[in-house]
Amino acid sequence: MATLETDIHRVPLITPSRTTRLMMDFAFRVAQEARDRVKVGAVIADARGNILSYGYNGTPSGYSNEMRDEEGKTKECVLHAEQNAIIKMSSNGVSCFVDETTMYSTIAPCVSCSSAIVQSGIKTVIFQDYYKSVEGLEVLEACGVKILRIKREER
């Protein structure tokens, strides 16, 4: 995985390895499970490329799958893909503190998801598209999580 350049936010742009490409493809496939016009997917893998968990944006289990209110705004109960992946992983008794883990996400994480990523022990985040704010990336950077981005055309 060679660094090509950095983007406007100083995040290294990379040429994805075969494993990174596979994980990002899976994250985009998982995103299609979201029952919303905005589809986000996340995959957590260990250093050997084993998938530990995955998630997509959606409502809590047992709740209505309707993710938007009457005005078209996202309901407060909606979980982000990164949150769902971390929750699924921890509910299965898997820890990111045991091994070097990477989260592959279709979109850069928000502040709340970034905080959860840090607390879960994930060491690297690789994403393709930016979220509406870069504050989440600032949290990751301040906490020592490695951040990388692949170009859209590289996927």
Summary of the structure (lengths in Angstrom):
residues: 155
radius of gyration: 14.8
end to end distance: 13.6
largest distance: 46.2
contacts: 496
relative contact order: 0.19
helix: 30%
strand: 26%
